């Protein structure tokens, strides 16, 4: 097969996936998209994009496995602990300003470690301010497009390995003693799990006081990244905070809308 034929077959396959499941394949960086499709092709023993397209025609369940491969994300509780330490004073400020009614969006929640890290951080904020009675006023919207990620987030049962970066006192305070560890009822009530496609749907329930989207937008091409950054800025309440991954940075028109507060930790604020 010539490079031109391979390119045509790849484009036809991605159009098929987009049409069948509503995933905007063109929003992904091509290198990333090819690599993740190749994972499923190897798993099924096919060697060309045309053969894989025919396989999808005859096996609808393969679409679910492919979407799992496209949206795979690895995370842990309190991943990059210095980021969460830097975020703590901003959470305290938001908490006091909103009297506990803090609205958070965990965009691309993977298997649930991130939204429950946020829930723990909110609970710790309430505890330090001696306002634990207000914890029930807060909410964390945990969203993802991936079926398996949503199922795992709803199950909220985490292996011991997920806590390797978490301070032991927080594990003892907020999670069950035996593995798989589960967050306590107060934390589970904070987290609302929603299916949501960042590439094609508006933010689920703005305005938000804090949006956390770490190591997600790097998989998309630049036009889609710019669209997402603008959507985040518009979904933030005045004075709200956006937290990105360490390798991510804002560019485009949104740089006029948000102020970089913590360059090292990628913490941005929408001016009040």
C-alpha positions, -999 to 999 in steps of 0.1 A, spaced: 0 0 0 14 34 -10 15 63 16 -13 80 -3 -35 49 -1 -27 45 36 -37 82 43 -70 78 24 -78 46 43 -70 63 76 -92 93 68 -120 70 58 -117 51 91 -117 82 113 -148 95 94 -165 62 101 -156 64 138 -168 100 141 -201 93 123 -208 61 143 -200 74 178 -199 112 176 -162 114 185 -145 142 168 -114 123 156 -101 153 137 -98 171 171 -71 146 182 -34 151 172 -29 127 143 1 110 158 -18 102 190 -49 90 171 -29 67 149 -10 53 179 -42 45 198 -60 30 168 -29 8 162 -33 -6 198 -67 -20 189 -56 -32 155 -28 -52 170 -52 -66 196 -75 -78 169 -48 -90 146 -55 -67 116 -29 -48 98 -46 -22 76 -70 6 83 -94 -9 57 -94 -43 75 -101 -26 108 -130 -6 93 -145 -39 81 -140 -54 115 -159 -25 131 -188 -31 106 -191 -66 119 -184 -61 156 -202 -32 173 -185 -40 207 -152 -32 192 -163 5 190 -164 5 229 -130 -10 232 -116 15 206 -131 45 225 -116 31 257 -82 32 239 -87 67 226 -96 81 260 -72 62 282 -58 82 311 -36 72 340 -38 90 373 -34 88 411 -47 106 441 -29 139 447 -7 133 416 20 160 416 15 169 453 31 203 449 3 213 426 -23 205 452 -3 224 479 -2 254 456 -40 252 450 -49 250 487 -49 288 494 -71 294 464 -95 267 476 -96 284 510 -103 318 493 -131 303 472 -146 285 501 -148 317 523 -161 338 494 -188 312 485 -195 302 521 -189 266 512 -210 266 480 -180 259 458 -188 245 424 -160 224 407 -157 207 374 -133 178 369 -131 177 331 -118 144 320 -122 125 353 -105 93 342 -112 66 368 -122 90 395 -90 98 414 -90 134 404 -126 143 414 -121 125 447 -88 143 452 -107 175 448 -134 163 472 -107 155 498 -91 190 493 -125 206 498 -131 185 530 -96 195 543 -104 232 535 -136 229 555 -118 212 584 -90 237 586 -116 265 587 -137 247 613 -167 247 588 -172 210 582 -209 215 586 -209 234 553 -192 206 533 -225 194 519 -230 227 501 -200 220 477 -202 199 445 -178 183 421 -190 175 386 -169 146 374 -172 142 336 -157 120 309 -167 106 275 -153 72 283 -177 45 294 -152 26 315 -139 58 332 -175 67 343 -182 32 356 -150 33 377 -157 68 390 -192 57 400 -179 26 417 -154 47 437 -133 16 447 -96 23 444 -65 0 447 -38 7 472 -15 18 443 -37 48 436 -26 63 470 11 62 466 13 100 464 -13 107 490 -4 118 526 -12 88 549 -32 109 573 -56 119 544 -60 83 534 -69 73 570 -92 103 574 -113 100 543 -111 64 530 -120 29 542 -92 10 559 -92 -21 536 -85 -23 499 -101 -15 476 -104 17 495 -136 37 492 -143 74 501 -166 80 530 -202 89 524 -197 126 529 -171 127 500 -193 105 478 -222 129 482 -200 157 468 -192 140 435 -217 140 407 -206 117 377 -218 128 343 -211 116 307 -198 146 287 -178 151 255 -155 181 258 -151 183 220 -188 186 212 -208 196 242 -210 228 263 -198 228 299 -224 208 320 -235 233 347 -216 266 347 -206 288 363 -178 270 381 -155 284 408 -128 259 399 -122 239 367 -96 212 368 -85 197 334 -51 182 337 -33 164 309 -64 161 287 -62 189 261 -26 179 251 -42 151 231 -62 175 209 -50 196 180 -44 234 184 -78 246 171 -96 223 195 -74 233 224 -82 270 217 -119 262 217 -117 243 250 -97 270 267 -123 296 257 -151 273 269 -133 269 303 -129 307 306 -165 313 298 -176 286 323 -157 301 352 -174 325 376 -157 358 380 -127 352 403 -128 315 394 -97 293 390 -85 270 361 -60 243 368 -42 227 339 -15 200 337 21 210 340 29 205 303 -1 225 292 -3 262 286 -29 287 274 -25 302 239 -48 322 216 -75 346 225 -81 332 259 -48 347 272 -67 380 273 -94 364 295 -74 346 322 -45 357 344 -16 333 351 -14 331 389 11 303 394 33 297 363 49 265 377 16 249 386 -5 262 357 -30 279 379 -51 306 361 -78 330 373 -106 347 356 -106 383 368 -134 393 391 
